[in-house]
Amino acid sequence: MKLISLVCWLAFLSGFNNLAYGQAIEDESDWGFEEESHDVNTAVNDRNDSAQNIVDKIHQIEAPDAAKHGIRRGCIAQHRIRNIRFKDDQSAIVDMGRGNKALLRLRRECYGIKREGFKYESRQGKLCEKFARFKVIGRSMDCIVESITPYIDIEDVEPDETS
């Protein structure tokens, strides 16, 4: 949820910045570049429209159903996991096939897990929040899973026709 809020704010601020930039260009159009000013305003409006489309898509994915994405009671069955790819030292994308993905967040940064590789321990054939442990290869530090939530690429969201 924090990630979605952050993306919303970034999209909002980007649109605001583009609007201010377009206004600054209009104010300086006294130089006799009327056609260029029109082109810049069109480009700024296109950017604002695309930013609005992104915000609309974000609002449509506010509350995905975890069970539909293969997450039950904060756990993923180990046989469903196709691959785990760390994006940084605290976040990973778990691919479960058929377009289902999950965002796995560790309790704290696990230095080197993306670069060095990892192994993990699970309970009863499930990868679960609070219980699953990852270890960086060549190190003895345990990294505990904090949360597992559905992961949806914004490009995969179809626009809602009722909006």
N, C-alpha and C positions, 0 to 999 in steps of 0.2 A: 504494500500500500504506500510505503514511503517512496518507493521508486516511481510509482505512478504519479504521486504528488509532485515529485521533483521534476518529472518530465513535463507535467502540466505547467509548472512555473516557468520552466525554460522556454516552452513554446509561447507562453504569454509574454515573457520578457523579450523574446526574439521578435514577436509581432509588434510590440511597442517600440523597440529599437528601429525596426524597419519603417514604421510610421513616422518617427521623428526624423529619420534619414530622408524620407520622401519630402517632408515639410521643409527641411533645410535646402534641398535641391530646388523646390519651388521658390523659396525666398531668394535664391541666387540666380533665377532665370532672367534677370534683367540684362544679362550679358549678350542677349540676342540668339541664344541657342534654344529657341522654342521647341523645335522638333526633338532634340535630344532630351529636353526636359519631359516631354510627353512620353518618350520611350522609357525613361527612368521611372516615371510614375506608374506606367503600365507594369514594369518589372516589379516594383514595390508592391503593387496591388496583387500581382500573381503570388508573391511570397506570402502576403497576408492571407490570401485564400488557402494556400497550401498549409500554412500554420494552423488555420482554422480547421481544415480537414483532419490534421493530426490530432488536434484537441478533441474533435468529434469522435474520432476512432478511440481515443483514450477513454472517453466517457462511456463508450459502449463495452469496454472490457473491465469495468470496475469490479464486478463480483463474479469471477468465473467459478464454476462448480468443480471443486477439487476431485470429487469422485469420477466425474466424466474424464478427467485427465489421468486417472490411474492412481490417485493419492487417496488412501483410506486411513482415517485416524492418524494422519501425519506420517504414514508409512507408504513405501513403494515396494511391491513384491520384487525380490531380487531377480527372478526369472524374466521380468518385464524390462529390466534395464539393458539397453543396447549399448550405451556408451555414456561416460561422464567426462565432460570437458570443462576444466576450470578457466574462467575468464580473467580472474585475478587471484590473489592469495586468500580470498574469503568467499567468493561466489563461483558456483558451477552450474552448468546447464546439463540436466539429466535427460537423455533422449530415450524414450520408451517405445519408439516406433509408431507407425500410423499417425504421425503428426503430433503426438502427445509429448510434451516436454514439461519439465519442472525446474524451478529455480531453487537450488540448494544453497543455503547460507550457513557458514560456519559461525560458531559463537564469537570467535575473534580471528584475526588474520593468522594464517598458518604459513609462515614465511617459506618460500621455495616450493610450495605444493604445485603450482602451475609449471614452473621451470624444471624441477627435478623429478616429478612424477609422484605417485602415491599408491598406497594399498589401503583397503578399508576392512573393518570388521563389522558384522551385522548380527542381529539376534533373530533366530528362528526364520532365516531366509528372507528377512525384510530389512530395508534401509529405512530407519525411523529417526524422526526428530528426537533430540535429547539423548538417544542411546547409541546411534551409529558413531563410530570413530574412524577418522582418517589419519594416516601417518605418512609423513614425507619420507620417501625412500632415502635411506642413509642417515636418518635422524630418529631420535627416540620421542619426539614431541607428539602427544595426542591432540587431535583437533576434533572437537565434538560438533555435531550437526545442530544448529540452532533452529532452523526452520526449513520446511519444504513446501513450496507453493506452486500453483500452476504457472507456467511460463508461456506467454503468447507473443509471437512476433506481431508487431503492429501492422506490418504489411499483409498479414494473413487475415486481418479483420475485414469483413465485408461491411460496407456502409449500410446503416439501417435505413430502409426506404421510408419509414414513418417520420424521420427527422426532416 
